[in-house]
Amino acid sequence: MFDAKKLYDDIGSIFEASDQEVIDIQSDFMERLEIVSVVAGDKPSFYDFCERPGRAELFQEISARLQVEGVTCGFNQVDVHHRYRPLKLAYLEHAKLVETRSAEKFSIFWFTKDSALAGIYRNGEVYRHTDTKMLAYPSCCSAWHFDAFFARPMEAFCDVYLKQEAPMAIASFLETWNSSPGWFLPRSFFTAALFRSNFKFPFVPHFACPRCIADPESTTAQQNAQFSALGQALDPVRHAQVIDWTRGLDRRVRDIVDHWRDEVAIEARDLGLNTLASEAVARHSRYLLGSLGLSR
């Protein structure tokens, strides 16, 4: 019979031994709870990035434990970005450049009890499938995350540099571009969206979209309640620590939003943009705040 507490404690000891690899207490707790949820059959699969050697070693140890639990797991280099909508770019060559660069592959550790999903991970075709299918994230949050954190920054970048009359800068920049979310426009905006999600829903592994944040009956709200109950049952001390960690995040969100124009001015100055390009950065930043649900 599956013993959730024993599994949680077993993997917890591995996480504790690799505390230097922890992103933050909330992310660490959710990784542990997701692993338990997959083994319990309540979540279709789990994957995480292991570009750093320490993270790879952590998941190597976990994979040894998970084999005992009848879970299929492994490592692979995959493109994880599912394209939820076409990019709106001015020139076809820009679209081709962005598409080529955005297909970058990342080292991930994955595990699942679903043989069909295991095949997707092994074949490296994660990008062909939605996060709802692979990870049980709400479809609204997944589509919103792609739009706000991935597509809009790309579209803004190409538009801004056309206004800068430096279209060659697009090709040059993309040659060394790392496709992490929020790579263009003020990074603090994306941080604010993360903080707001963590403040509202400390016990979900995904970023909550504005619709879910506004709806107390949303799918994200339901998942937050389920993970919270699991976390409280398995580790009430850490559960309380995560709640304490979120205190004050709403104030940090307000500080960022209240000074968004300053952030945009700093961005334009650091990029050395001309007047038209600076105005484009401000416009796209304002649109981004609206998409993130942070507009005043």
Secondary structure, DSSP 8 states (H G I E B T S, - for coil): ---HHHHHHHHHHHHHHTGGG-S-HHHHHHHHHHHHHHHHTSSSEEEEE--SHHHHHHHHHHHHHHGGGT-EEEEEEE------S----SSHHHHHHHHHHHT--EEEEEEES-HHHHHHHHHT-GGGS-HHHHH---HHHHHHHHIIIIIHHHHHHHHHHHHTT-HHHHHHHHHS----TT-SS-HHHHHHHHHHHHHH-TT-SS---HHHHH-TTSHHHHHHHHHHHHHHHH-HHHHHHHHHHHTTHHHHHHHHHHTHHHHHHHHHHHHT--HHHHHHHHHHHHHHHHHTT---
